[in-house]
Amino acid sequence: MKGMGLKILLLAIVTLSAFAANSLLCRMALKDLHIDPISFSSLRLISGALVLLIYMQVKRGVRNIEWNSISAGCLMVYVFAFSAAYVFMEAATGALLLFGSVQIAMTVWGQWRGERMTMRKAAGMLTALAGFCLLLLPGAKSPPLLPALLMILSGLAWAAYSLRGRQAHDPSAATAGNFILCVPVVLIIALLMRHSIEADATGILLALLSGGLTSGAAYVLWYALLPYFSAATASTLQLLVPCIALAGGVILIGESPDSRMLLATVTILVGIALVIRADRQRTERR
């Protein structure tokens, strides 16, 4: 990051803030019943597809778009489970469950693929799992079990989507193709669910912002920044997202996390950081 260090870091913070904004926009739209979760998800995918299609047309040409139906399916599961879960939980809780699930799933996948399990990595995974258990214990601020499981499913789908994205020749072109492939399915779902659609102007605007700006545009920017960071550093930076969502939820939505939520947040982030640190040390030794 020589010469461009500060600029790259600032752009990374802007991008991660956009990821956190997805949680805030979704929660704002659903909390006050501005829109139903199916409509929010549908508009998010359609607007994201439109922004990415325009980007590809201007920068690279639509002929360079990459298509993968399985990755598109993972993207749809992530988006729809994400919205359904946020009907019942706060922004910070959802972001923590989502990104915690992503990091743990990708770590487990690495072990399955033959990566070595060190004592530090094992301790980190157990610490993160302890944080999840603390977060999900019954209590006034604990999320309902089914929405929590939906958010974990969303995280697993995003982890699968990310792992498959590593195989893409051009991540931005692949992302554009995945969003576009979702559109026909989304339109069919919207047609089948037309009698239950509820949306006002505020809800529609929030969904369009989530899809076009904090999803589509943010993914393009994130992929552009990734070459400047190691994989371990990129993973570590993403741990800022739940923290940003927590602060945004307090400032913008009026959410008030209790001490258990804060303790669970710290516990999960420390556990995941230990896992990433263990990977970084192994890489440095090589």
N, C-alpha and C positions, 0 to 999 in steps of 0.2 A: 504494500500500500504506500510505497514511497511517493512523495510529491502530491498524492491525491488522498492521503490518509484521512484527513479531517472531513473532506468532502464525501468520501466513500462511507465513513462512519455515520455522518449525518443522514445520508440517503438510506443507509440501513435502518437507522432509528425511525425514519419516516415510513419505511416499508413495514417494519414490525408494528408500528402504531396503526397502520392500515389493517393489518391482520387482527389486531385487538379491536379495531373499530367494527369489524364484522360481527363480533360478539355484542358490542354495544348497540349497533344499528338493529340487529335482529331482536335483541331484548327490548329496545325502545318500541319497535313496531308491534311486538306481540304482547308486551306487558299491558299496554293500554288499548288492546284490541283494535289497532288500526288496520290490521290485516291478518288473515289466517295463515298458518305455517305453510300450507301447500302453495298458496299464491305467492308468498314471500320467496320460497325456494324456486318456484318457476320463473318469477321475474328476475331473480338473482342470476340464474343460469342463462336466461335469454339475453339480458343486458350484458353479461360477461362475454357471451358468444359474439354479440354485435361489436363490442369494443375490440375484442381480439381479432375479429375478421377485418375490421378497418385497419388495425395495426399491421396485420400481415399484408393487406393489400397495398398499404403505403410503403412499408419497409422492405418486404421480401417477395410479395406476390402470392396469391392464393394457391398457386400450383405447388408451393413448398410446404403446405400444411400437411402434417402427419396425422393419420387416422388410426385409432386403436379402440375398439368397442369395449374391451375389458376395462381399460383405464377409464373410459367414459362412464362405465357402470359403477366403478369405485367412486368417481366424482359425484355421481347422482346420489349414491348411498350416503356419502359424507354430507352433502348439502341438505337433503331431506331429513336425515336423522338429526342434524345440527339444529334445524328450525323447530322440529317437533319437540326436542328436548328443552329448548329455550322458552317454551310456553310456561314451564314450571320451575325454572331456576334462575338465579342471578347471573349477571354477565361474568363476573370473576370466577364463580364456581364452575360454570360451563367451560371457560377458557382453560382453567386448571385441569379439569377432567380430560378435555380434548387434547391439549398438548402433552400432558402427562402420559396419556394412552399412546400417543404417537411415538414418544421417545422410548417408552418401555417396549412397545411392539417392535420397533426397529432394532432395539438391543437384543430382544429374544430372537428375532430373525437372524441377526448376525451370529448368535450362538448356534442356531440350527445349521447355519452355513459353514460352521467349523471354526468360528473365532474363539480364541482362548478365553476362558472364564478365570479372571484373577480374583484374589481376595478383595481388592478394592472395588472391582466391578460388582461382585456379589453383594458386598456391603451396601453399595449404592442402590442396587435393585431392591434389596430388602427394605432399605430406608424409604424409598419412593413408594413401595407397596404399603408400608406402615402409614405413610401420609394419606394414601387413598383410603385405607380402612378408617383412619381418624375422620376423614372428610365425610364418609358415608355412614358413620355411626348414627343411630337415631338421636334426634334432637331438634330444637326449634329451628335451627338454621341448616340442617342437613337436607340435601335435595331428595325428592321422592325417588324410590328405587328404580322404577321403570324409566323416567326421564334420565336418570344417571346412567343407566345401562344404554339408553339410546345415544347419549353423548359419547360414551366409551366406544360404542359401535361406530359412531362418526369418526372418532380418532383412529380406530383400526382401519376404516376405509381410507382415511387420508394417508395413513402409513403405507398401505398397499399401493395407493396412487403414487406416493412419493418414490417408493422402491421401484415401481414399474417405470417411473419417469427417468430413472438413472439410465435406462436402456435406450431412451429416445436420442436420436441423432441431433435434434434441435429442440430443447425443452419448450421454448416459446411456441414453436410450430406445433408441437405435440399438445400443448395446453389449449391452443386455439382449436385444434381438431377435436379434442375431448369435449370442450364446451359446445361446439357446434353439433356434435353427434347427440348431445343431450336434448337439443331443442325439439326434434320430432316427438320424442318420448314425453317430454314435458307438455307439449301441446295436447297429446292424447290424454295425459293425466288430467290436465285442466278441463278438457272437454267432458271427461267422465265425472269429474268432481264439480261441475259448473254450478250445481244447486247449493253447494256448501261454500262457495266463494264469498268472502266478505273482505272488502278493502275500501279504504277512503284515500284521499289524495296524499295524506301524510304517509300512510303505509306503503303506497305505491312508490313514492319518492324515496323512502328509506330503502326499499328493496332494490330500486334501480341504482342507488348510490353503492349499496353493498355489492351488487354484481358488476357494474361498470367501472367503479373507482377502486374500492377496497378489495376486490377480488381480481377482476381482469387486468386492470392497469397495474395493480400491486404485484401480481404474479410476474408480469413482464419485467418490472423493475427488479424484483428479487432475483430472477434468473440472470439478469444483466450484472448484478452485484456478486453473485456466487463465485465467479473466477477470482475475485480478490481475496477470498477467505478459504481457509482449509475447511474440510468437512466438519471437524470437531468445533472450530470456531463458529461456523454457521449454525450448528446445533445449539451451541451455548447461547448465541444471540437470540435464538427463538424462545429461550426460557424467559426473556423479557416480556413476552406477549401476555401471559397471565397477570404479571405485575402491572402492566399498562392498563389491562382490562379492569383490574381491581381499582386502580386510581380513577379511571374513567367512570366506572360504575358509581363510585362515591361522589364524584364531582358533577356528573351529567345526569345521572338517573336517581340519585339520592339513596343508593344502596348503602347498607351499614354492616360490613362483615364483623362477626363476633371473634372472640379470641381463638376459638377452635378453628375457624376458617383461616385466620392468619397463621396459626401454628401448623395446620395442614399444608398451607402454601409453602411455608419455609421448609418443612420436612420433605415434601415432594421435590422441590427445586434443589435442595441439598443432595438428595439421593441421585437425581439425574445428573447433577454436576459432577458427582463422584464417578459415575459411569463414564461420562465424557472425558474426565480427567484421566481415568485409567486408559482409555483408548488413545488419548494424546500421548501419554507416556510410552505406550507400546510402539506407537508410530515413530516417536523420537528415537527410541532405542534402535529401530531398524535403520 
